[in-house]
Amino acid sequence: QFPRLEIQEDLTLKIQIRPAPETKATAVLWTYPEPDPRHDLTVKGPELNLGSTIRDKAQQHGADEAILLNKEGFISEGALSSLVWWEGETLVAPSNEIPWLESITRQEVFEVANNLNIETKTKLAKPEDLIGREVWLMSSLQGIRPVTEWIGLSKEFKAGERKDLFDQELLKFVAPLP
C-alpha cells in the first residue's frame, strides 16, 4: 500500500491509503505535447493531481511516464518522476535553469554518485539529445528504471549498465521504522 497525506484547505489532515502501483523493471517514456503546465513547484502536493492526469495521458499512449518540456523544448522532468542520463562517465540531470520539483530520489542518486567519485552535472537537453544514452527514470516508489523506449522518438537507449551498483548503494539510505 502507498499512503498519501494531504492538508485540506480547512487545515485538516487527510490520509488516503492507496494500492501501490505495479513495480516495473524498465520504463517507456512519452513527451507531453505542450509546455510544462505546472505552476507551483515549491512543494509536491499542489500539482500532484495534474501530474497524475498527465501520466494517465502517457499511459494512453502506451508509456509509463510523460516527460515535461519547457516552452523551448528542453527537458524539465517526468510528470511524477525524475530523469537522469549518462554522458560517458558523467551522470547528468536536466538543468536547474528549468523549474522542477525537488526530488529525494534524484538527490540520493547524486549523493551516491558523489560517494563513488562519479562526476555529476546538470545541463539543458532536448529529448533527441538522449538517444543512444543510458537514461534512468526515477521515483521513490519505483526506484531507478532504465528507459528502453521513448515513444515517437527512439528505442535506441543503452541498457542500465550501472543500475545494480546504484541500487546497492541506495539501500544504505533505507532504515526500518521503529
N, C-alpha and C positions, 0 to 999 in steps of 0.2 A: 504494500500500500504506500501511497505517496501523499503526505499532508500538504495542505495549502492553508496558510494563515493570512487573514485579511483584516485590516482595521476599517470598519464601516464609517460612513460619513458622520454618524452619531457617536463615533469613537468607541463603539463596542467591537470586541474581537470575535471574528467568525472563524471557526476551524472546520475545514472540509477535508475528509479523508477520501481520497480518490484511488481507484485502482491504478497501480503503476503501469505505464505503457510497456509493451514488449521491448526487451533489450535486443539490440541488433549489433552484429559484429562490424558491419560496414555501413556506409551512408551514400545515398544518392541525393544530389542537390538539384535545385531548380532556381533560376533567377526570378525574383519578383519583378514584374514588368514595369513598375512605377518607382519613382524615387522613394526612399525610406519614409513612410508616412508617420512615424512616431515623433512625438514632441517632447515628452518628459523622460529623459534617460538618466535622471539622477538616482532613481530607485526603481526596483524591478516591478513593483505592483501596478502602477497606473497604466502601463502599456501591455500588461500580461494578456488580457483578452484579445487585444489587437494582434499580438504576436501569435496567439493560438489560431486566430482567424486566418492569418497569412500562412501559417504552417498547414492548415487544412487545405488551402488552395494548392500548396505544393503537393500534398498527398493526392489531390485530384488529378495532378499531372504525373503521378507515379513516383514522386520523390519523397524523401524522408524529411527534408528541410528546405525552406526558402531562404535564399541569400539576398540580403538587402543591399542596395547600392545607393550612393548619394546621387544628386541630380547630374553630376558629371560622369557617372558610371563607375565610380570607384567603390570597392567592397567596404561595407561597414561591418556586418556580421550576419549571423543567421537570425531568423525571426525569434528563436528561443534558444540559441546556442552560439558558441564562438567558433571561429575558423582560424586556423594557422596553417602554414605550409613551410616546406623546406627548400632553401636555395643553397645547394651544396651542403655544407655542414652548419648552416645558419638557420635557426628557427625564426620564422617571420610571422608577424600578425599585421592586420590592417592598421594603417596609420592612425595615430592618436589625433590627427587633424580632423578626422571624420568622427562625429559623435557616435558613441557606442555605450552600451550598458556594461558597467563594471562586472567582470566575470571572475568568480572564485576559481573556477577550473582553469581559465587562462592564466590567472595569477600563479596558481600552483604549478602548472606546466612550465611556465617561465622560471619559476623558482627551482624546479627540478633541473632544467637546462643549465641554469647558473651553477648549481651544485655539481653538475657534471662537466663544468667548464666548456659548455656549448654556447657559442655566441647567439644572442637574440637581438632582434631589431623590429621596428615597425616601419611600414612603408605603404605608400599609395600603390594599389594594384587593381587591375580590372580582371574580371573572370578569365579572359583569354590568356592572361599572364601566368595562370596557374596550370595550364595544360602541360602534361608531361612531368609534373612535380608530385612529390608526396604531399598530400593535403589531408589535414585532420579536421573533422567536425567534433566539437567537444561540448559536454554539458556535465553538470554534477550527477544527473541521473544515469546518463548513458556512458559517461567516461569518454575516452578517446576512440573515435571511429574513423578509420581510413576511408577516404572518399574513393569510390570506384567508378562513379559516373556523374556527370553534370549534364542534365537533360538539356538538349538543344545546343550544347557546347562541345562535349567530348567524353569519350570513355578512356582516354589516354592519361591515366594517372598511375604513378608508381605505387607499388604495394607498401603497406605500413611497415617498413623495414625497422624502424626504431620504436615502434609502439610498445612491444613487450618490455623493453628496458624502462620506458616511461611508466607503464602500468605498475611494474615492480616498485619503482621509486615513489609513485603516488600512494601506494599502500602505507608508506611511512606517515602519511598525513591522517590516516584513519585511526580512531581510538574508540574503544567500546564506551557506551553510555553507562553512567553509574547505576 
